[in-house]
Structure formats: C-alpha cells, structure tokens
Amino acid sequence: MSIEGAFDPRALANMNVALDRVCEKAADGEKHSVRKRVAKQIIKCARAGKTTLGDLTAAGRRALIEIVPAPK
C-alpha cells in the first residue's frame, strides 16, 4: 500500500510523526502488527481529510486502545 502519492509532504510528515508518537508509548509499539494497525487508522483519518498532527495522533491512539486490553 503506497501512500506517498496520495498525500502532500506535510500530511505525510504528520502521519509519520503521529505513528512514532503513538507507538513509542505503547508497550508493544515496536511490533509490526501493532504499528500496522495504528498506521491503518492514521491513513484512514488522513483520507477523511484530517491531516493535522493532533487528529492523526488521536486516530492512532484510538487504534491502540482497541488492541490493548484494559488493565484488570
């Protein structure tokens, strides 16, 4: 899935920063499966026209919440 031609350079930069910010705080953030799921949500957000760093980071965090079980 190549996204480089679909977004302007600023949006791509924000997407990369959002992915790194979200995954660096996750316990399993270095795992490919986690990064992939977060990235998919960030891409979905950007395709909806929301390309600010805040919007993209929030979308990534929501994806992380969905895959990390709540503490018991």
VOROKE-680771 format. One record per atom (N, C-alpha, C, CB): residue in three letters; x, y, z. Coordinates in pm, whole numbers, plus 50000, padded with zeros to 5 digits. Glycine has a CB too. Layout:
BEGIN
alaXYZ;...
***
This chain:
BEGIN
met500844988350000;met500005000050000;met500895012450000;met499044999950122;ser501045018749886;ser501845030749875;ser500965042949894;ser502565031349738;ile501345051349988;ile500535063250017;ile501245076149980;ile500155063450163;glu502485074949934;glu503275086849909;glu502665096149805;glu504655082949865;gly502015090849702;gly501415099349600;gly500035104549638;gly501335091849472;ala499465098849743;ala498095102449781;ala498015114649872;ala497445090849849;phe499125118349936;phe499105129250033;phe500245138950007;phe499195123750176;asp500055151450049;asp501115161350033;asp502215158650134;asp500555175650049;pro503385164250112;pro504535161550201;pro504275164950349;pro505745169350153;arg503525175550373;arg503225179450512;arg502365168850581;arg502505193250515;ala501355164050510;ala500495153750566;ala501285140950593;ala499315150850472;leu502155137150500;leu502985125050520;leu503895126550640;leu503825122150394;ala504465138350656;ala505335140750772;ala504535139550901;ala506005154750763;asn503355145450905;asn502495144551023;asn502105130051051;asn501245153151005;met501835122550946;met501455108550962;met502605100551024;met501055102450827;asn503805102950977;asn504975095751032;asn505225099351177;asn506225098950949;val505115112251210;val505325116551348;val504245110651438;val505325132051358;ala503005110851393;ala501905105251472;ala502135090351498;ala500565107251400;leu502525082951396;leu502785068651413;leu503895066351517;leu503185062251278;asp504955073851506;asp506065072251601;asp505645076051743;asp507255080651558;arg504925086951758;arg504495091451891;arg503585081151957;arg503765104751881;val502655075951882;val501715066251940;val502435053351976;val500565063251842;cys503255048351885;cys503895035451907;cys505015035952011;cys504455030351777;glu505665047252028;glu506745047852127;glu506205047052269;glu507545060652110;lys504955050452288;lys504355049952421;lys503685036652451;lys503355061152436;ala503535028352350;ala502875015452367;ala503875004752412;ala502185011152237;ala503394995952497;ala504264985152545;ala504754976452430;ala503534976552649;asp503904973652334;asp504264965352219;asp504364973552091;asp503234954152201;gly504644986152105;gly504674995251991;gly505714992251886;gly504885008852039;glu506714984251920;glu507744980751822;glu507314968851735;glu509054977451894;lys506254962051774;lys505784950551697;lys505154955151566;lys504764942251778;his505464947851459;his504944951251328;his503414951551326;his505454941451224;ser502794941851388;ser501334941051385;ser500684953051452;ser500864928251453;val501284957951559;val500764969651628;val500944982051542;val501454971451765;arg502154983851490;arg502424995551405;arg501524995551281;arg503894995751363;lys501284983851226;lys500444982951107;lys499014987251138;lys500464968751051;arg498484982551248;arg497114986151285;arg496985001051313;arg496664978051407;val497945006651384;val497935021051412;val498055028851281;val499095024851509;ala498955024551195;ala499155031351067;ala497885031250983;ala500295024750989;lys497165020150982;lys495925019350905;lys494915029750952;lys495315005350914;gln494825031451083;gln493875041351136;gln494325055651103;gln493725039651288;ile495625057951106;ile496155071051072;ile495865074050924;ile497675071851101;ile496065064250839;ile495785066050695;ile494295068650673;ile496235053550615;lys493455061250742;lys492005063150730;lys491625077450769;lys491255052950818;cys492205082350875;cys491945095950922;cys492395106150817;cys492685098551056;ala493575104150762;ala494105113350661;ala493255113150535;ala495555109750627;arg492785101450496;arg491915100550378;arg490595107850399;arg491655085950343;ala490185109250524;ala488965116550557;ala489215131650559;ala488415111950692;gly490455135650530;gly490785149850524;gly491335155750652;gly489595157450485;lys491475147650754;lys492015152350882;lys493505149350886;lys491275145751003;thr494315159350856;thr495765156850845;thr496595164850944;thr496225160050706;thr495955170851045;thr496765177651146;thr497415167151234;thr495895187451231;leu498505170751294;leu499215161451381;leu498315156851495;leu500495167951437;gly497535165751551;gly496625162151659;gly495585152051618;gly495945174451712;asp494955154351502;asp493945144951453;asp494535131251425;asp493285150451328;leu495685131051361;leu496325118451325;leu496795110751448;leu497505121051231;thr497335117951545;thr497785111451669;thr496595105751745;thr498555121451758;ala495505113251749;ala494295108251817;ala493765095651749;ala493205119151819;ala493775095451618;ala493325083551545;ala494215071651576;ala493325086251393;gly495505073951582;gly496435063151616;gly496215058051757;gly497855067751601;arg495965067151849;arg495715062951988;arg494435054852000;arg495635075152079;arg493415058551924;arg492175050751926;arg492425036551877;arg491105057651839;ala493255035051775;ala493585021651725;ala494305013651832;ala494435022551598;leu495165020251906;leu495925013452011;leu495015009052125;leu497035022652064;ile494065017252159;ile493115013852265;ile492325001352227;ile492155025652292;glu492015000152099;glu491244988652052;glu492014975452063;glu490824990851909;ile493354976052057;ile494124963652057;ile494794960452189;ile495154964251951;val494854970152279;val495484967752408;val494384965352511;val496394979752450;pro494364953752574;pro493324951052672;pro493434960352791;pro493404936552718;ala492284963952847;ala492274972552964;ala492834965053084;ala490844977652993;pro493534972153172;pro494074965653293;pro492954960453381;pro494964975453373;lys493204949253445;lys492174943153532;lys492344947753674;lys492244927753526;
***
